[in-house]
């Protein structure tokens, strides 16, 4: 990392944190931080001929094995057609399997295959490393604040979905 002490360049939020300039700074940090996080894994995705949508599906299926297609649609916020293409490609590459739902046979449950778990874990490791570095630099209070701000940006229904992720894994 070129400048290990990058946090010294981040000004503290002023007591006037709701002014437009402060809100814009936060939005810009979100845009650029999000972009940098995804760029950190783009090369690994390309090695596997996967796109970001493929990885997002792999990630959430890994977090909640048995997730239904309708639940994944709600989590990803994409069209049925887009998800259908992603699911087909991941199935064809033996990264995931579908099976009828346990409670409702009309639903399809999604699970990663061993190959899918391996690919998801390798890509996740890069995301984990990037987040861990950022968390370490920011410190526990800042991480808690980041989570609180991120949670407050989500509609209540999304908060419930996020809270449930990984609880059955």
Phi and psi in radians as a Rosetta constraint file:
Dihedral C 1 N 2 CA 2 C 2 CIRCULARHARMONIC -1.085 0.35
Dihedral N 2 CA 2 C 2 N 3 CIRCULARHARMONIC -0.831 0.35
Dihedral C 2 N 3 CA 3 C 3 CIRCULARHARMONIC -2.165 0.35
Dihedral N 3 CA 3 C 3 N 4 CIRCULARHARMONIC 1.610 0.35
Dihedral C 3 N 4 CA 4 C 4 CIRCULARHARMONIC -1.058 0.35
Dihedral N 4 CA 4 C 4 N 5 CIRCULARHARMONIC -0.454 0.35
Dihedral C 4 N 5 CA 5 C 5 CIRCULARHARMONIC -1.739 0.35
Dihedral N 5 CA 5 C 5 N 6 CIRCULARHARMONIC 0.769 0.35
Dihedral C 5 N 6 CA 6 C 6 CIRCULARHARMONIC -1.104 0.35
Dihedral N 6 CA 6 C 6 N 7 CIRCULARHARMONIC -0.437 0.35
Dihedral C 6 N 7 CA 7 C 7 CIRCULARHARMONIC -1.140 0.35
Dihedral N 7 CA 7 C 7 N 8 CIRCULARHARMONIC -0.430 0.35
Dihedral C 7 N 8 CA 8 C 8 CIRCULARHARMONIC -1.125 0.35
Dihedral N 8 CA 8 C 8 N 9 CIRCULARHARMONIC -0.291 0.35
Dihedral C 8 N 9 CA 9 C 9 CIRCULARHARMONIC -1.570 0.35
Dihedral N 9 CA 9 C 9 N 10 CIRCULARHARMONIC -0.167 0.35
Dihedral C 9 N 10 CA 10 C 10 CIRCULARHARMONIC -1.579 0.35
Dihedral N 10 CA 10 C 10 N 11 CIRCULARHARMONIC 2.027 0.35
Dihedral C 10 N 11 CA 11 C 11 CIRCULARHARMONIC -1.238 0.35
Dihedral N 11 CA 11 C 11 N 12 CIRCULARHARMONIC 2.638 0.35
Dihedral C 11 N 12 CA 12 C 12 CIRCULARHARMONIC -1.206 0.35
Dihedral N 12 CA 12 C 12 N 13 CIRCULARHARMONIC 2.566 0.35
Dihedral C 12 N 13 CA 13 C 13 CIRCULARHARMONIC -1.126 0.35
Dihedral N 13 CA 13 C 13 N 14 CIRCULARHARMONIC 2.377 0.35
Dihedral C 13 N 14 CA 14 C 14 CIRCULARHARMONIC -1.404 0.35
Dihedral N 14 CA 14 C 14 N 15 CIRCULARHARMONIC 2.939 0.35
Dihedral C 14 N 15 CA 15 C 15 CIRCULARHARMONIC -1.122 0.35
Dihedral N 15 CA 15 C 15 N 16 CIRCULARHARMONIC -0.260 0.35
Dihedral C 15 N 16 CA 16 C 16 CIRCULARHARMONIC -1.762 0.35
Dihedral N 16 CA 16 C 16 N 17 CIRCULARHARMONIC 0.741 0.35
Dihedral C 16 N 17 CA 17 C 17 CIRCULARHARMONIC -1.115 0.35
Dihedral N 17 CA 17 C 17 N 18 CIRCULARHARMONIC -0.180 0.35
Dihedral C 17 N 18 CA 18 C 18 CIRCULARHARMONIC -1.650 0.35
Dihedral N 18 CA 18 C 18 N 19 CIRCULARHARMONIC 0.003 0.35
Dihedral C 18 N 19 CA 19 C 19 CIRCULARHARMONIC -1.193 0.35
Dihedral N 19 CA 19 C 19 N 20 CIRCULARHARMONIC 2.718 0.35
Dihedral C 19 N 20 CA 20 C 20 CIRCULARHARMONIC -0.952 0.35
Dihedral N 20 CA 20 C 20 N 21 CIRCULARHARMONIC -0.774 0.35
Dihedral C 20 N 21 CA 21 C 21 CIRCULARHARMONIC -1.051 0.35
Dihedral N 21 CA 21 C 21 N 22 CIRCULARHARMONIC -0.690 0.35
Dihedral C 21 N 22 CA 22 C 22 CIRCULARHARMONIC -1.224 0.35
Dihedral N 22 CA 22 C 22 N 23 CIRCULARHARMONIC -0.732 0.35
Dihedral C 22 N 23 CA 23 C 23 CIRCULARHARMONIC -1.113 0.35
Dihedral N 23 CA 23 C 23 N 24 CIRCULARHARMONIC -0.752 0.35
Dihedral C 23 N 24 CA 24 C 24 CIRCULARHARMONIC -1.063 0.35
Dihedral N 24 CA 24 C 24 N 25 CIRCULARHARMONIC -0.706 0.35
Dihedral C 24 N 25 CA 25 C 25 CIRCULARHARMONIC -1.037 0.35
Dihedral N 25 CA 25 C 25 N 26 CIRCULARHARMONIC -0.782 0.35
Dihedral C 25 N 26 CA 26 C 26 CIRCULARHARMONIC -1.083 0.35
Dihedral N 26 CA 26 C 26 N 27 CIRCULARHARMONIC -0.736 0.35
Dihedral C 26 N 27 CA 27 C 27 CIRCULARHARMONIC -1.115 0.35
Dihedral N 27 CA 27 C 27 N 28 CIRCULARHARMONIC -0.728 0.35
Dihedral C 27 N 28 CA 28 C 28 CIRCULARHARMONIC -1.118 0.35
Dihedral N 28 CA 28 C 28 N 29 CIRCULARHARMONIC -0.718 0.35
Dihedral C 28 N 29 CA 29 C 29 CIRCULARHARMONIC -1.082 0.35
Dihedral N 29 CA 29 C 29 N 30 CIRCULARHARMONIC -0.680 0.35
Dihedral C 29 N 30 CA 30 C 30 CIRCULARHARMONIC -1.089 0.35
Dihedral N 30 CA 30 C 30 N 31 CIRCULARHARMONIC -0.854 0.35
Dihedral C 30 N 31 CA 31 C 31 CIRCULARHARMONIC -1.009 0.35
Dihedral N 31 CA 31 C 31 N 32 CIRCULARHARMONIC -0.918 0.35
Dihedral C 31 N 32 CA 32 C 32 CIRCULARHARMONIC -1.281 0.35
Dihedral N 32 CA 32 C 32 N 33 CIRCULARHARMONIC -0.626 0.35
Dihedral C 32 N 33 CA 33 C 33 CIRCULARHARMONIC -1.142 0.35
Dihedral N 33 CA 33 C 33 N 34 CIRCULARHARMONIC -0.776 0.35
Dihedral C 33 N 34 CA 34 C 34 CIRCULARHARMONIC -1.067 0.35
Dihedral N 34 CA 34 C 34 N 35 CIRCULARHARMONIC -0.796 0.35
Dihedral C 34 N 35 CA 35 C 35 CIRCULARHARMONIC -1.081 0.35
Dihedral N 35 CA 35 C 35 N 36 CIRCULARHARMONIC -0.756 0.35
Dihedral C 35 N 36 CA 36 C 36 CIRCULARHARMONIC -1.138 0.35
Dihedral N 36 CA 36 C 36 N 37 CIRCULARHARMONIC -0.677 0.35
Dihedral C 36 N 37 CA 37 C 37 CIRCULARHARMONIC -1.092 0.35
Dihedral N 37 CA 37 C 37 N 38 CIRCULARHARMONIC -0.794 0.35
Dihedral C 37 N 38 CA 38 C 38 CIRCULARHARMONIC -1.221 0.35
Dihedral N 38 CA 38 C 38 N 39 CIRCULARHARMONIC -0.656 0.35
Dihedral C 38 N 39 CA 39 C 39 CIRCULARHARMONIC -1.094 0.35
Dihedral N 39 CA 39 C 39 N 40 CIRCULARHARMONIC -0.491 0.35
Dihedral C 39 N 40 CA 40 C 40 CIRCULARHARMONIC -1.080 0.35
Dihedral N 40 CA 40 C 40 N 41 CIRCULARHARMONIC -0.439 0.35
Dihedral C 40 N 41 CA 41 C 41 CIRCULARHARMONIC -1.934 0.35
Dihedral N 41 CA 41 C 41 N 42 CIRCULARHARMONIC -0.066 0.35
Dihedral C 41 N 42 CA 42 C 42 CIRCULARHARMONIC -0.988 0.35
Dihedral N 42 CA 42 C 42 N 43 CIRCULARHARMONIC -0.726 0.35
Dihedral C 42 N 43 CA 43 C 43 CIRCULARHARMONIC -1.125 0.35
Dihedral N 43 CA 43 C 43 N 44 CIRCULARHARMONIC -0.737 0.35
Dihedral C 43 N 44 CA 44 C 44 CIRCULARHARMONIC -1.139 0.35
Dihedral N 44 CA 44 C 44 N 45 CIRCULARHARMONIC -0.702 0.35
Dihedral C 44 N 45 CA 45 C 45 CIRCULARHARMONIC -1.056 0.35
Dihedral N 45 CA 45 C 45 N 46 CIRCULARHARMONIC -0.768 0.35
Dihedral C 45 N 46 CA 46 C 46 CIRCULARHARMONIC -1.091 0.35
Dihedral N 46 CA 46 C 46 N 47 CIRCULARHARMONIC -0.640 0.35
Dihedral C 46 N 47 CA 47 C 47 CIRCULARHARMONIC -0.995 0.35
Dihedral N 47 CA 47 C 47 N 48 CIRCULARHARMONIC -0.580 0.35
Dihedral C 47 N 48 CA 48 C 48 CIRCULARHARMONIC -1.760 0.35
Dihedral N 48 CA 48 C 48 N 49 CIRCULARHARMONIC 0.152 0.35
Dihedral C 48 N 49 CA 49 C 49 CIRCULARHARMONIC 0.937 0.35
Dihedral N 49 CA 49 C 49 N 50 CIRCULARHARMONIC 0.761 0.35
Dihedral C 49 N 50 CA 50 C 50 CIRCULARHARMONIC -2.022 0.35
Dihedral N 50 CA 50 C 50 N 51 CIRCULARHARMONIC 2.666 0.35
Dihedral C 50 N 51 CA 51 C 51 CIRCULARHARMONIC -1.832 0.35
Dihedral N 51 CA 51 C 51 N 52 CIRCULARHARMONIC 3.078 0.35
Dihedral C 51 N 52 CA 52 C 52 CIRCULARHARMONIC -1.087 0.35
Dihedral N 52 CA 52 C 52 N 53 CIRCULARHARMONIC -0.627 0.35
Dihedral C 52 N 53 CA 53 C 53 CIRCULARHARMONIC -1.115 0.35
Dihedral N 53 CA 53 C 53 N 54 CIRCULARHARMONIC -0.666 0.35
Dihedral C 53 N 54 CA 54 C 54 CIRCULARHARMONIC -1.074 0.35
Dihedral N 54 CA 54 C 54 N 55 CIRCULARHARMONIC -0.797 0.35
Dihedral C 54 N 55 CA 55 C 55 CIRCULARHARMONIC -1.169 0.35
Dihedral N 55 CA 55 C 55 N 56 CIRCULARHARMONIC -0.709 0.35
Dihedral C 55 N 56 CA 56 C 56 CIRCULARHARMONIC -1.015 0.35
Dihedral N 56 CA 56 C 56 N 57 CIRCULARHARMONIC -0.727 0.35
Dihedral C 56 N 57 CA 57 C 57 CIRCULARHARMONIC -1.118 0.35
Dihedral N 57 CA 57 C 57 N 58 CIRCULARHARMONIC -0.835 0.35
Dihedral C 57 N 58 CA 58 C 58 CIRCULARHARMONIC -1.011 0.35
Dihedral N 58 CA 58 C 58 N 59 CIRCULARHARMONIC -0.755 0.35
Dihedral C 58 N 59 CA 59 C 59 CIRCULARHARMONIC -1.035 0.35
Dihedral N 59 CA 59 C 59 N 60 CIRCULARHARMONIC -0.905 0.35
Dihedral C 59 N 60 CA 60 C 60 CIRCULARHARMONIC -1.232 0.35
Dihedral N 60 CA 60 C 60 N 61 CIRCULARHARMONIC -0.562 0.35
Dihedral C 60 N 61 CA 61 C 61 CIRCULARHARMONIC -1.190 0.35
Dihedral N 61 CA 61 C 61 N 62 CIRCULARHARMONIC -0.665 0.35
Dihedral C 61 N 62 CA 62 C 62 CIRCULARHARMONIC -1.120 0.35
Dihedral N 62 CA 62 C 62 N 63 CIRCULARHARMONIC -0.659 0.35
Dihedral C 62 N 63 CA 63 C 63 CIRCULARHARMONIC -1.238 0.35
Dihedral N 63 CA 63 C 63 N 64 CIRCULARHARMONIC -0.516 0.35
Dihedral C 63 N 64 CA 64 C 64 CIRCULARHARMONIC -2.452 0.35
Dihedral N 64 CA 64 C 64 N 65 CIRCULARHARMONIC 1.289 0.35
Dihedral C 64 N 65 CA 65 C 65 CIRCULARHARMONIC -0.971 0.35
Dihedral N 65 CA 65 C 65 N 66 CIRCULARHARMONIC 2.392 0.35
Dihedral C 65 N 66 CA 66 C 66 CIRCULARHARMONIC 1.615 0.35
Dihedral N 66 CA 66 C 66 N 67 CIRCULARHARMONIC 0.024 0.35
Dihedral C 66 N 67 CA 67 C 67 CIRCULARHARMONIC -0.959 0.35
Dihedral N 67 CA 67 C 67 N 68 CIRCULARHARMONIC 2.410 0.35
Dihedral C 67 N 68 CA 68 C 68 CIRCULARHARMONIC -1.498 0.35
Dihedral N 68 CA 68 C 68 N 69 CIRCULARHARMONIC 2.810 0.35
Dihedral C 68 N 69 CA 69 C 69 CIRCULARHARMONIC -1.038 0.35
Dihedral N 69 CA 69 C 69 N 70 CIRCULARHARMONIC -0.720 0.35
Dihedral C 69 N 70 CA 70 C 70 CIRCULARHARMONIC -1.157 0.35
Dihedral N 70 CA 70 C 70 N 71 CIRCULARHARMONIC -0.638 0.35
Dihedral C 70 N 71 CA 71 C 71 CIRCULARHARMONIC -1.161 0.35
Dihedral N 71 CA 71 C 71 N 72 CIRCULARHARMONIC -0.716 0.35
Dihedral C 71 N 72 CA 72 C 72 CIRCULARHARMONIC -1.142 0.35
Dihedral N 72 CA 72 C 72 N 73 CIRCULARHARMONIC -0.679 0.35
Dihedral C 72 N 73 CA 73 C 73 CIRCULARHARMONIC -1.005 0.35
Dihedral N 73 CA 73 C 73 N 74 CIRCULARHARMONIC -0.781 0.35
Dihedral C 73 N 74 CA 74 C 74 CIRCULARHARMONIC -1.149 0.35
Dihedral N 74 CA 74 C 74 N 75 CIRCULARHARMONIC -0.705 0.35
Dihedral C 74 N 75 CA 75 C 75 CIRCULARHARMONIC -1.149 0.35
Dihedral N 75 CA 75 C 75 N 76 CIRCULARHARMONIC -0.750 0.35
Dihedral C 75 N 76 CA 76 C 76 CIRCULARHARMONIC -1.450 0.35
Dihedral N 76 CA 76 C 76 N 77 CIRCULARHARMONIC -0.452 0.35
Dihedral C 76 N 77 CA 77 C 77 CIRCULARHARMONIC 1.135 0.35
Dihedral N 77 CA 77 C 77 N 78 CIRCULARHARMONIC 0.646 0.35
Dihedral C 77 N 78 CA 78 C 78 CIRCULARHARMONIC -2.050 0.35
Dihedral N 78 CA 78 C 78 N 79 CIRCULARHARMONIC 3.019 0.35
Dihedral C 78 N 79 CA 79 C 79 CIRCULARHARMONIC -1.328 0.35
Dihedral N 79 CA 79 C 79 N 80 CIRCULARHARMONIC 2.741 0.35
Dihedral C 79 N 80 CA 80 C 80 CIRCULARHARMONIC -1.031 0.35
Dihedral N 80 CA 80 C 80 N 81 CIRCULARHARMONIC -0.678 0.35
Dihedral C 80 N 81 CA 81 C 81 CIRCULARHARMONIC -1.115 0.35
Dihedral N 81 CA 81 C 81 N 82 CIRCULARHARMONIC -0.789 0.35
Dihedral C 81 N 82 CA 82 C 82 CIRCULARHARMONIC -1.104 0.35
Dihedral N 82 CA 82 C 82 N 83 CIRCULARHARMONIC -0.787 0.35
Dihedral C 82 N 83 CA 83 C 83 CIRCULARHARMONIC -1.138 0.35
Dihedral N 83 CA 83 C 83 N 84 CIRCULARHARMONIC -0.684 0.35
Dihedral C 83 N 84 CA 84 C 84 CIRCULARHARMONIC -1.007 0.35
Dihedral N 84 CA 84 C 84 N 85 CIRCULARHARMONIC -0.729 0.35
Dihedral C 84 N 85 CA 85 C 85 CIRCULARHARMONIC -1.122 0.35
Dihedral N 85 CA 85 C 85 N 86 CIRCULARHARMONIC -0.784 0.35
Dihedral C 85 N 86 CA 86 C 86 CIRCULARHARMONIC -1.099 0.35
Dihedral N 86 CA 86 C 86 N 87 CIRCULARHARMONIC -0.819 0.35
Dihedral C 86 N 87 CA 87 C 87 CIRCULARHARMONIC -1.064 0.35
Dihedral N 87 CA 87 C 87 N 88 CIRCULARHARMONIC -0.796 0.35
Dihedral C 87 N 88 CA 88 C 88 CIRCULARHARMONIC -1.009 0.35
Dihedral N 88 CA 88 C 88 N 89 CIRCULARHARMONIC -0.788 0.35
Dihedral C 88 N 89 CA 89 C 89 CIRCULARHARMONIC -1.146 0.35
Dihedral N 89 CA 89 C 89 N 90 CIRCULARHARMONIC -0.727 0.35
Dihedral C 89 N 90 CA 90 C 90 CIRCULARHARMONIC -1.192 0.35
Dihedral N 90 CA 90 C 90 N 91 CIRCULARHARMONIC -0.640 0.35
Dihedral C 90 N 91 CA 91 C 91 CIRCULARHARMONIC -1.152 0.35
Dihedral N 91 CA 91 C 91 N 92 CIRCULARHARMONIC -0.758 0.35
Dihedral C 91 N 92 CA 92 C 92 CIRCULARHARMONIC -1.089 0.35
Dihedral N 92 CA 92 C 92 N 93 CIRCULARHARMONIC -0.509 0.35
Dihedral C 92 N 93 CA 93 C 93 CIRCULARHARMONIC -1.614 0.35
Dihedral N 93 CA 93 C 93 N 94 CIRCULARHARMONIC 0.110 0.35
Dihedral C 93 N 94 CA 94 C 94 CIRCULARHARMONIC 1.075 0.35
Dihedral N 94 CA 94 C 94 N 95 CIRCULARHARMONIC 0.678 0.35
Dihedral C 94 N 95 CA 95 C 95 CIRCULARHARMONIC -1.712 0.35
Dihedral N 95 CA 95 C 95 N 96 CIRCULARHARMONIC -0.344 0.35
Dihedral C 95 N 96 CA 96 C 96 CIRCULARHARMONIC -2.636 0.35
Dihedral N 96 CA 96 C 96 N 97 CIRCULARHARMONIC 2.781 0.35
Dihedral C 96 N 97 CA 97 C 97 CIRCULARHARMONIC -2.195 0.35
Dihedral N 97 CA 97 C 97 N 98 CIRCULARHARMONIC 2.710 0.35
Dihedral C 97 N 98 CA 98 C 98 CIRCULARHARMONIC -2.099 0.35
Dihedral N 98 CA 98 C 98 N 99 CIRCULARHARMONIC 2.612 0.35
Dihedral C 98 N 99 CA 99 C 99 CIRCULARHARMONIC -2.607 0.35
Dihedral N 99 CA 99 C 99 N 100 CIRCULARHARMONIC 2.770 0.35
Dihedral C 99 N 100 CA 100 C 100 CIRCULARHARMONIC -1.060 0.35
Dihedral N 100 CA 100 C 100 N 101 CIRCULARHARMONIC 2.561 0.35
Dihedral C 100 N 101 CA 101 C 101 CIRCULARHARMONIC -1.122 0.35
Dihedral N 101 CA 101 C 101 N 102 CIRCULARHARMONIC 2.602 0.35
Dihedral C 101 N 102 CA 102 C 102 CIRCULARHARMONIC -1.231 0.35
Dihedral N 102 CA 102 C 102 N 103 CIRCULARHARMONIC -0.664 0.35
Dihedral C 102 N 103 CA 103 C 103 CIRCULARHARMONIC -1.595 0.35
Dihedral N 103 CA 103 C 103 N 104 CIRCULARHARMONIC -0.634 0.35
Dihedral C 103 N 104 CA 104 C 104 CIRCULARHARMONIC -2.309 0.35
Dihedral N 104 CA 104 C 104 N 105 CIRCULARHARMONIC 1.884 0.35
Dihedral C 104 N 105 CA 105 C 105 CIRCULARHARMONIC -1.105 0.35
Dihedral N 105 CA 105 C 105 N 106 CIRCULARHARMONIC -0.292 0.35
Dihedral C 105 N 106 CA 106 C 106 CIRCULARHARMONIC -1.338 0.35
Dihedral N 106 CA 106 C 106 N 107 CIRCULARHARMONIC -0.380 0.35
Dihedral C 106 N 107 CA 107 C 107 CIRCULARHARMONIC -1.484 0.35
Dihedral N 107 CA 107 C 107 N 108 CIRCULARHARMONIC 2.671 0.35
Dihedral C 107 N 108 CA 108 C 108 CIRCULARHARMONIC -1.885 0.35
Dihedral N 108 CA 108 C 108 N 109 CIRCULARHARMONIC 2.241 0.35
Dihedral C 108 N 109 CA 109 C 109 CIRCULARHARMONIC -1.657 0.35
Dihedral N 109 CA 109 C 109 N 110 CIRCULARHARMONIC 2.487 0.35
Dihedral C 109 N 110 CA 110 C 110 CIRCULARHARMONIC -1.935 0.35
Dihedral N 110 CA 110 C 110 N 111 CIRCULARHARMONIC 2.375 0.35
Dihedral C 110 N 111 CA 111 C 111 CIRCULARHARMONIC -2.459 0.35
Dihedral N 111 CA 111 C 111 N 112 CIRCULARHARMONIC 2.525 0.35
Dihedral C 111 N 112 CA 112 C 112 CIRCULARHARMONIC -1.387 0.35
Dihedral N 112 CA 112 C 112 N 113 CIRCULARHARMONIC 2.526 0.35
Dihedral C 112 N 113 CA 113 C 113 CIRCULARHARMONIC -1.428 0.35
Dihedral N 113 CA 113 C 113 N 114 CIRCULARHARMONIC 3.001 0.35
Dihedral C 113 N 114 CA 114 C 114 CIRCULARHARMONIC -0.963 0.35
Dihedral N 114 CA 114 C 114 N 115 CIRCULARHARMONIC -0.711 0.35
Dihedral C 114 N 115 CA 115 C 115 CIRCULARHARMONIC -1.124 0.35
Dihedral N 115 CA 115 C 115 N 116 CIRCULARHARMONIC -0.707 0.35
Dihedral C 115 N 116 CA 116 C 116 CIRCULARHARMONIC -1.135 0.35
Dihedral N 116 CA 116 C 116 N 117 CIRCULARHARMONIC -0.702 0.35
Dihedral C 116 N 117 CA 117 C 117 CIRCULARHARMONIC -1.129 0.35
Dihedral N 117 CA 117 C 117 N 118 CIRCULARHARMONIC -0.676 0.35
Dihedral C 117 N 118 CA 118 C 118 CIRCULARHARMONIC -1.121 0.35
Dihedral N 118 CA 118 C 118 N 119 CIRCULARHARMONIC -0.822 0.35
Dihedral C 118 N 119 CA 119 C 119 CIRCULARHARMONIC -1.143 0.35
Dihedral N 119 CA 119 C 119 N 120 CIRCULARHARMONIC -0.795 0.35
Dihedral C 119 N 120 CA 120 C 120 CIRCULARHARMONIC -1.073 0.35
Dihedral N 120 CA 120 C 120 N 121 CIRCULARHARMONIC -0.740 0.35
Dihedral C 120 N 121 CA 121 C 121 CIRCULARHARMONIC -1.142 0.35
Dihedral N 121 CA 121 C 121 N 122 CIRCULARHARMONIC -0.693 0.35
Dihedral C 121 N 122 CA 122 C 122 CIRCULARHARMONIC -1.134 0.35
Dihedral N 122 CA 122 C 122 N 123 CIRCULARHARMONIC -0.725 0.35
Dihedral C 122 N 123 CA 123 C 123 CIRCULARHARMONIC -1.270 0.35
Dihedral N 123 CA 123 C 123 N 124 CIRCULARHARMONIC -0.702 0.35
Dihedral C 123 N 124 CA 124 C 124 CIRCULARHARMONIC -1.049 0.35
Dihedral N 124 CA 124 C 124 N 125 CIRCULARHARMONIC -0.627 0.35
Dihedral C 124 N 125 CA 125 C 125 CIRCULARHARMONIC -0.991 0.35
Dihedral N 125 CA 125 C 125 N 126 CIRCULARHARMONIC -0.696 0.35
Dihedral C 125 N 126 CA 126 C 126 CIRCULARHARMONIC -1.171 0.35
Dihedral N 126 CA 126 C 126 N 127 CIRCULARHARMONIC -0.727 0.35
Dihedral C 126 N 127 CA 127 C 127 CIRCULARHARMONIC -1.118 0.35
Dihedral N 127 CA 127 C 127 N 128 CIRCULARHARMONIC -0.758 0.35
Dihedral C 127 N 128 CA 128 C 128 CIRCULARHARMONIC -1.056 0.35
Dihedral N 128 CA 128 C 128 N 129 CIRCULARHARMONIC -0.754 0.35
Dihedral C 128 N 129 CA 129 C 129 CIRCULARHARMONIC -1.109 0.35
Dihedral N 129 CA 129 C 129 N 130 CIRCULARHARMONIC -0.748 0.35
Dihedral C 129 N 130 CA 130 C 130 CIRCULARHARMONIC -1.132 0.35
Dihedral N 130 CA 130 C 130 N 131 CIRCULARHARMONIC -0.785 0.35
Dihedral C 130 N 131 CA 131 C 131 CIRCULARHARMONIC -1.154 0.35
Dihedral N 131 CA 131 C 131 N 132 CIRCULARHARMONIC -0.706 0.35
Dihedral C 131 N 132 CA 132 C 132 CIRCULARHARMONIC -1.086 0.35
Dihedral N 132 CA 132 C 132 N 133 CIRCULARHARMONIC -0.734 0.35
Dihedral C 132 N 133 CA 133 C 133 CIRCULARHARMONIC -1.072 0.35
Dihedral N 133 CA 133 C 133 N 134 CIRCULARHARMONIC -0.798 0.35
Dihedral C 133 N 134 CA 134 C 134 CIRCULARHARMONIC -1.133 0.35
Dihedral N 134 CA 134 C 134 N 135 CIRCULARHARMONIC -0.759 0.35
Dihedral C 134 N 135 CA 135 C 135 CIRCULARHARMONIC -1.064 0.35
Dihedral N 135 CA 135 C 135 N 136 CIRCULARHARMONIC -0.768 0.35
Dihedral C 135 N 136 CA 136 C 136 CIRCULARHARMONIC -1.062 0.35
Dihedral N 136 CA 136 C 136 N 137 CIRCULARHARMONIC -0.778 0.35
Dihedral C 136 N 137 CA 137 C 137 CIRCULARHARMONIC -1.143 0.35
Dihedral N 137 CA 137 C 137 N 138 CIRCULARHARMONIC -0.644 0.35
Dihedral C 137 N 138 CA 138 C 138 CIRCULARHARMONIC -1.418 0.35
Dihedral N 138 CA 138 C 138 N 139 CIRCULARHARMONIC -0.627 0.35
Dihedral C 138 N 139 CA 139 C 139 CIRCULARHARMONIC 1.607 0.35
Dihedral N 139 CA 139 C 139 N 140 CIRCULARHARMONIC 2.853 0.35
Dihedral C 139 N 140 CA 140 C 140 CIRCULARHARMONIC -1.020 0.35
Dihedral N 140 CA 140 C 140 N 141 CIRCULARHARMONIC -0.802 0.35
Dihedral C 140 N 141 CA 141 C 141 CIRCULARHARMONIC -1.100 0.35
Dihedral N 141 CA 141 C 141 N 142 CIRCULARHARMONIC -0.709 0.35
Dihedral C 141 N 142 CA 142 C 142 CIRCULARHARMONIC -1.160 0.35
Dihedral N 142 CA 142 C 142 N 143 CIRCULARHARMONIC -0.670 0.35
Dihedral C 142 N 143 CA 143 C 143 CIRCULARHARMONIC -1.096 0.35
Dihedral N 143 CA 143 C 143 N 144 CIRCULARHARMONIC -0.788 0.35
Dihedral C 143 N 144 CA 144 C 144 CIRCULARHARMONIC -1.042 0.35
Dihedral N 144 CA 144 C 144 N 145 CIRCULARHARMONIC -0.768 0.35
Dihedral C 144 N 145 CA 145 C 145 CIRCULARHARMONIC -1.080 0.35
Dihedral N 145 CA 145 C 145 N 146 CIRCULARHARMONIC -0.728 0.35
Dihedral C 145 N 146 CA 146 C 146 CIRCULARHARMONIC -1.047 0.35
Dihedral N 146 CA 146 C 146 N 147 CIRCULARHARMONIC -0.800 0.35
Dihedral C 146 N 147 CA 147 C 147 CIRCULARHARMONIC -1.086 0.35
Dihedral N 147 CA 147 C 147 N 148 CIRCULARHARMONIC -0.731 0.35
Dihedral C 147 N 148 CA 148 C 148 CIRCULARHARMONIC -1.133 0.35
Dihedral N 148 CA 148 C 148 N 149 CIRCULARHARMONIC -0.767 0.35
Dihedral C 148 N 149 CA 149 C 149 CIRCULARHARMONIC -1.126 0.35
Dihedral N 149 CA 149 C 149 N 150 CIRCULARHARMONIC -0.788 0.35
Dihedral C 149 N 150 CA 150 C 150 CIRCULARHARMONIC -1.063 0.35
Dihedral N 150 CA 150 C 150 N 151 CIRCULARHARMONIC -0.761 0.35
Dihedral C 150 N 151 CA 151 C 151 CIRCULARHARMONIC -1.104 0.35
Dihedral N 151 CA 151 C 151 N 152 CIRCULARHARMONIC -0.705 0.35
Dihedral C 151 N 152 CA 152 C 152 CIRCULARHARMONIC -1.171 0.35
Dihedral N 152 CA 152 C 152 N 153 CIRCULARHARMONIC -0.405 0.35
Dihedral C 152 N 153 CA 153 C 153 CIRCULARHARMONIC -1.325 0.35
Dihedral N 153 CA 153 C 153 N 154 CIRCULARHARMONIC -0.366 0.35
Dihedral C 153 N 154 CA 154 C 154 CIRCULARHARMONIC -1.493 0.35
Dihedral N 154 CA 154 C 154 N 155 CIRCULARHARMONIC 2.506 0.35
Dihedral C 154 N 155 CA 155 C 155 CIRCULARHARMONIC -1.124 0.35
Dihedral N 155 CA 155 C 155 N 156 CIRCULARHARMONIC 2.659 0.35
Dihedral C 155 N 156 CA 156 C 156 CIRCULARHARMONIC -0.889 0.35
Dihedral N 156 CA 156 C 156 N 157 CIRCULARHARMONIC -0.685 0.35
Dihedral C 156 N 157 CA 157 C 157 CIRCULARHARMONIC -1.091 0.35
Dihedral N 157 CA 157 C 157 N 158 CIRCULARHARMONIC -0.644 0.35
Dihedral C 157 N 158 CA 158 C 158 CIRCULARHARMONIC -1.205 0.35
Dihedral N 158 CA 158 C 158 N 159 CIRCULARHARMONIC -0.630 0.35
Dihedral C 158 N 159 CA 159 C 159 CIRCULARHARMONIC -1.025 0.35
Dihedral N 159 CA 159 C 159 N 160 CIRCULARHARMONIC -0.729 0.35
Dihedral C 159 N 160 CA 160 C 160 CIRCULARHARMONIC -1.109 0.35
Dihedral N 160 CA 160 C 160 N 161 CIRCULARHARMONIC -0.737 0.35
Dihedral C 160 N 161 CA 161 C 161 CIRCULARHARMONIC -1.091 0.35
Dihedral N 161 CA 161 C 161 N 162 CIRCULARHARMONIC -0.769 0.35
Dihedral C 161 N 162 CA 162 C 162 CIRCULARHARMONIC -1.109 0.35
Dihedral N 162 CA 162 C 162 N 163 CIRCULARHARMONIC -0.740 0.35
Dihedral C 162 N 163 CA 163 C 163 CIRCULARHARMONIC -1.069 0.35
Dihedral N 163 CA 163 C 163 N 164 CIRCULARHARMONIC -0.555 0.35
Dihedral C 163 N 164 CA 164 C 164 CIRCULARHARMONIC -1.420 0.35
Dihedral N 164 CA 164 C 164 N 165 CIRCULARHARMONIC -0.343 0.35
Dihedral C 164 N 165 CA 165 C 165 CIRCULARHARMONIC -1.027 0.35
Dihedral N 165 CA 165 C 165 N 166 CIRCULARHARMONIC 2.327 0.35
Dihedral C 165 N 166 CA 166 C 166 CIRCULARHARMONIC 1.369 0.35
Dihedral N 166 CA 166 C 166 N 167 CIRCULARHARMONIC -0.109 0.35
Dihedral C 166 N 167 CA 167 C 167 CIRCULARHARMONIC -1.288 0.35
Dihedral N 167 CA 167 C 167 N 168 CIRCULARHARMONIC -0.392 0.35
Dihedral C 167 N 168 CA 168 C 168 CIRCULARHARMONIC -1.732 0.35
Dihedral N 168 CA 168 C 168 N 169 CIRCULARHARMONIC -0.157 0.35
